[in-house]
């Protein structure tokens, strides 16, 4: 079978029909990513293939390090052409890694380049891709149009300006670009110099002094409201785990004031403060009917040498093995008891937690909304074929696949949208092979009235409705 052809990942006729006739026609609702709103607002034309494809892509950086590439040719001072050459040299060594599939899907879908990328084809690929980037429609907005992206949910700090979202909205750009409120920086009370600098930025953005605890809460509330005005529909939170603890308002105030005075919180105090703030934001979300996204499990910056040299988000994080159940049950249970539990999506990074994350939402549904609490898509170390298949199968076993809000790119790269195609092909292959094998009915009426809507809903409709993108 030819590599990466129309039947890629589709193992039977039913799967091929579901993908090409149904899934491929659906718009993309990319409700969680890390694209730059400024790039979209300014319709950035990228300088070269390295700038759009390698800058900020810690998946590729991680692979290049594993391939023995010197850091100078990854994040250092080497020229863009040399960094691209280093990636081209690495690609043949990514066989059976998802990067091999993504690389060639992206070259084909965006640039119509069918070459297999390696050190011998690098110059040809570089020249042709750069020609198209310089003269074609492959600007930030052009790519979103090309890939039929209906919604982009960027990830934004409460201290960030929302000016770029405002410009995009005023321009009347067809793709809806909305901010997502991510207040993780507020929880760094164990690093006083860092949280103090952030509090000053937050104070400027909100017009409220955040150096006091009352001011912090008022500023958080103000920015949450500002994000809503800008079209926000969700918050996002990244933690090692939900702390299995409690924290009074007085305790949280003491921890904050000490951090503002330069005293680092203990690990226990930092967990308490994180929980207090997360509960506060969850209640704000419930009041606005927003979604709460919890990305749980990574060990951040485990390599001190690389962290000191490169900082965060440089491809050094890894899968954590912290117990997730106790803190999650306590957190969700408390909000449920108060009747303030918002729409919630749980993402795990450790595949050992799959069954827990698939089953736990079923304990907290309240009958007000299909799939109100749900397990999110395969994330980070699990957004490859095996991880997606495992996630979809476990979700089907323990919950309702039909109510799933589907895939996200979770990416900083505008070229990453073929990941939605990758997911959709896998989804259609799972359903198609079940029909072909008799596990699901091969009945024309059922396929029309049940199976086709399921595929349409998981690809786009569920996310559109869940986040309220169809209400504005």
Buried (B, 14 or more C-beta within 10 A) or exposed (E): EEEBEEBBBBBBEBBBBBBBEBBBEBBBBBBBBBBBBBBBBBBBBBEBBBBBBBBBBBBBBBBBBEBEBEBEBBBEEBEBBEBBBBBBBBBBBBEEBBBBBBBBBBBBBBBEBEBBBBEEBBEEBBEBBBEBBEEBEBBBBBBBEBBBBBBBBBBBBBBBBBEBBBBBBEEEBEBBBBBBBBBBBBBBBBBBEEBBBBBBBBBBBBEBBBBBBEBBBBBBBBBBBBBBEBBBBBBBBBBBBBBBBEBEEEBBBBBBBBBBEEEBBEEEBBBBBBBBBBBBBBBBBBEBEBBBBBBBBBBBBEEEEBBEEBEEBBBBBBBBEBEBBEBBBBBBEBBBEEEBBBBBBBBBBBBEBBEBBBBBBEEBBEEEEBBBBBBBBBBBBBBBBEBBBBBBBBBBEBBBBBBBBBBBBBBBBBBBBBBBBBBBBBBBBBBBBBBBEEEBEBEEEEBEEEBBEBBBBBBBBBBBBBBBBEEE
